[in-house]
Amino acid sequence: MNLVDFKQLPMGQQARLLSQRGHFLAERAEDSCRLRLYALGDFYAEEWRLCDEERILFIHLFQHPAGLTAYLEKIRLPEEL
């Protein structure tokens, strides 16, 4: 899946695709939010949730590696790479 196609999906479908087909890379906290980073196709997706809730506030999408800076120490790459 590419970024353009993914952006056109409703957020609920995006979340399902990330959990089913995305590669979970890392998790971190920022303020009162829990952020989970996934790689899927040609982009990265960052799920934002309140720390004490499961509901997704939004999904931030990006392709530029500079967006990974806050995660570098926590990223777990799949073993098959």
One Martini backbone bead per residue (centre of mass of N, CA, C, O) as a GRO file, in nm:
protein
   81
    1MET     BB    1   0.099   0.035   0.020
    2ASN     BB    2   0.035   0.369  -0.025
    3LEU     BB    3  -0.001   0.686   0.083
    4VAL     BB    4  -0.232   0.784  -0.098
    5ASP     BB    5  -0.430   0.549  -0.040
    6PHE     BB    6  -0.434   0.564   0.269
    7LYS     BB    7  -0.545   0.862   0.300
    8GLN     BB    8  -0.842   0.778   0.178
    9LEU     BB    9  -0.898   0.645   0.435
   10PRO     BB   10  -1.043   0.577   0.704
   11MET     BB   11  -0.925   0.562   1.020
   12GLY     BB   12  -1.027   0.275   1.089
   13GLN     BB   13  -0.887   0.139   0.845
   14GLN     BB   14  -0.605   0.227   0.906
   15ALA     BB   15  -0.578   0.085   1.180
   16ARG     BB   16  -0.621  -0.203   1.074
   17LEU     BB   17  -0.383  -0.210   0.877
   18LEU     BB   18  -0.162  -0.161   1.082
   19SER     BB   19  -0.222  -0.416   1.262
   20GLN     BB   20  -0.203  -0.628   1.014
   21ARG     BB   21   0.048  -0.494   0.805
   22GLY     BB   22   0.218  -0.355   0.992
   23HIS     BB   23   0.527  -0.243   1.131
   24PHE     BB   24   0.626  -0.248   1.436
   25LEU     BB   25   0.870  -0.026   1.600
   26ALA     BB   26   0.739   0.184   1.824
   27GLU     BB   27   0.722   0.350   2.150
   28ARG     BB   28   0.582   0.658   2.296
   29ALA     BB   29   0.588   0.955   2.489
   30GLU     BB   30   0.366   1.256   2.484
   31ASP     BB   31   0.273   1.385   2.732
   32SER     BB   32  -0.065   1.245   2.722
   33CYS     BB   33   0.066   1.049   2.503
   34ARG     BB   34   0.050   0.763   2.284
   35LEU     BB   35   0.298   0.635   2.058
   36ARG     BB   36   0.282   0.456   1.742
   37LEU     BB   37   0.507   0.293   1.520
   38TYR     BB   38   0.483   0.246   1.161
   39ALA     BB   39   0.535   0.035   0.879
   40LEU     BB   40   0.408   0.103   0.535
   41GLY     BB   41   0.536   0.064   0.265
   42ASP     BB   42   0.619   0.416   0.183
   43PHE     BB   43   0.561   0.456   0.507
   44TYR     BB   44   0.471   0.627   0.803
   45ALA     BB   45   0.296   0.564   1.124
   46GLU     BB   46   0.129   0.764   1.383
   47GLU     BB   47  -0.022   0.685   1.674
   48TRP     BB   48  -0.264   0.871   1.863
   49ARG     BB   49  -0.304   0.852   2.223
   50LEU     BB   50  -0.427   0.844   2.508
   51CYS     BB   51  -0.295   0.694   2.779
   52ASP     BB   52  -0.606   0.599   2.896
   53GLU     BB   53  -0.669   0.517   2.587
   54GLU     BB   54  -0.779   0.354   2.275
   55ARG     BB   55  -0.845   0.590   2.124
   56ILE     BB   56  -0.790   0.749   1.831
   57LEU     BB   57  -0.702   1.065   1.741
   58PHE     BB   58  -0.454   1.014   1.531
   59ILE     BB   59  -0.277   0.992   1.207
   60HIS     BB   60   0.056   1.018   1.130
   61LEU     BB   61   0.210   1.092   0.818
   62PHE     BB   62   0.528   0.971   0.668
   63GLN     BB   63   0.858   0.967   0.477
   64HIS     BB   64   1.064   1.111   0.630
   65PRO     BB   65   1.330   1.024   0.837
   66ALA     BB   66   1.311   1.264   1.043
   67GLY     BB   67   1.052   1.139   1.194
   68LEU     BB   68   1.245   0.920   1.363
   69THR     BB   69   1.419   1.055   1.584
   70ALA     BB   70   1.240   0.995   1.851
   71TYR     BB   71   1.293   0.657   1.794
   72LEU     BB   72   1.582   0.537   1.750
   73GLU     BB   73   1.621   0.381   2.034
   74LYS     BB   74   1.329   0.198   1.992
   75ILE     BB   75   1.372   0.048   1.740
   76ARG     BB   76   1.233  -0.257   1.588
   77LEU     BB   77   1.348  -0.467   1.370
   78PRO     BB   78   1.300  -0.700   1.167
   79GLU     BB   79   1.471  -0.999   1.131
   80GLU     BB   80   1.443  -1.023   0.801
   81LEU     BB   81   1.649  -0.769   0.734
   0.00000   0.00000   0.00000
